Amino acid sequence: MQKLRLGLYGALTAAGIGWPWYCIYKFVKETEALGLTDPVEIVNLFSAGVWANASAGFIAADLTLVLIASFIFYAAEGMRVGMKRWYLYIPFTFAISFAFSFGLFMFNRERLILNKLD
C-alpha cells in the first residue's frame, strides 16, 4: 500500500507541474492574441482575474488558507520525520505550483518513511 501511495504522489507531482503550467501557457497565448505582450501587463491581468468575481475569490481565499496550513504541515511533519530541507517546498509553491510542491513533499515524505521501515 505504501508503494502505491508513493506512485500516486509521484504521478500527482508530475501532473502538478504539467497541468498548471499548461494553463499558464494557454493564458499567455490568449493575452498575446489580445495584443498584450508586456510581461507586467500579463501578470497584472492574471492577478486581477484571481479576484474577478465571487467564485474566483472563493477559490483564491480557499487556496490561501490551504497554503498557510500546508506550510505549517511542511514544518511540523518535515521536522517530525527528519526531512532535510523541508523549507524548500515553500518557495517551490510560488516558483512552480502548489500542486507540484505538495505532491513532491508527500512523495519525499513517503519515501523517507519507507526507507526507515526497511
C-alpha positions in Angstrom: 0.0 0.0 0.0 2.9 2.4 0.8 4.4 1.8 -2.7 1.0 2.6 -4.2 0.9 5.9 -2.3 4.5 6.6 -3.4 3.4 6.1 -7.1 0.3 8.2 -6.7 2.3 11.1 -5.1 4.8 10.8 -7.9 2.1 11.0 -10.5 0.5 13.9 -8.8 3.8 15.7 -8.6 4.2 15.3 -12.4 0.7 16.5 -13.0 1.3 19.3 -10.6 3.9 20.8 -12.8 2.3 19.9 -16.2 -1.3 20.9 -15.8 -0.9 24.3 -14.1 1.8 25.4 -16.4 -0.2 24.3 -19.4 -3.0 26.6 -18.2 -0.5 29.5 -17.7 0.8 28.8 -21.3 -2.8 29.0 -22.6 -3.4 32.2 -20.6 -0.3 33.8 -22.1 -1.3 32.8 -25.6 -4.8 34.3 -25.1 -3.3 37.6 -23.9 -1.0 37.7 -26.9 -4.0 37.2 -29.1 -5.5 40.3 -27.5 -2.3 42.2 -28.3 -0.7 42.1 -24.8 2.9 41.2 -24.9 4.3 43.2 -21.9 5.0 40.6 -19.1 4.0 43.1 -16.4 0.6 43.7 -18.1 0.1 39.9 -18.4 0.9 39.4 -14.7 -1.5 42.3 -13.8 -4.3 40.8 -15.9 -3.7 37.3 -14.4 -3.7 38.8 -10.8 -6.9 40.7 -11.5 -8.5 37.5 -12.7 -7.9 35.9 -9.3 -10.5 38.2 -7.7 -12.5 38.8 -10.8 -15.8 37.6 -9.3 -17.1 35.8 -6.2 -16.4 32.3 -7.4 -12.8 33.2 -8.3 -12.4 35.0 -5.0 -13.7 31.9 -3.2 -11.1 29.7 -4.8 -8.3 32.3 -4.1 -9.4 32.6 -0.4 -9.7 28.8 0.0 -6.3 28.2 -1.6 -4.6 30.9 0.5 -5.8 29.2 3.7 -4.8 25.8 2.4 -1.3 27.2 1.6 -0.9 28.5 5.1 -2.0 25.2 6.6 0.3 23.3 4.2 3.3 25.4 5.2 2.7 24.6 8.9 2.3 21.0 7.9 5.6 21.1 5.9 7.4 22.4 9.0 5.8 20.1 11.6 5.8 16.9 9.6 9.2 17.6 8.0 10.9 18.0 11.3 8.9 15.1 12.8 10.1 12.6 10.2 13.6 14.1 9.8 13.3 15.6 6.3 16.3 17.6 5.2 15.5 21.0 3.7 11.7 20.7 4.2 11.6 24.5 4.0 12.4 24.4 0.2 8.8 23.3 -0.5 7.6 26.8 0.4 9.4 28.6 -2.4 8.6 25.7 -4.8 5.0 26.6 -4.2 5.4 30.1 -5.6 8.0 29.3 -8.2 6.3 26.3 -9.7 2.9 25.5 -8.2 1.2 24.3 -5.0 0.2 21.1 -6.7 3.8 20.3 -7.5 5.3 21.3 -4.1 2.7 19.4 -2.1 2.9 16.3 -4.3 6.7 16.4 -4.1 6.6 16.9 -0.3 4.3 13.9 0.1 6.4 11.8 -2.3 9.6 12.5 -0.4 7.9 12.1 3.0 6.6 8.7 2.0 9.9 7.7 0.5 11.7 8.6 3.8 9.2 6.7 5.8 9.5 3.7 3.6 13.3 3.8 3.9 13.1 3.9 7.6 10.9 0.8 7.7 13.3 -1.2 5.6 
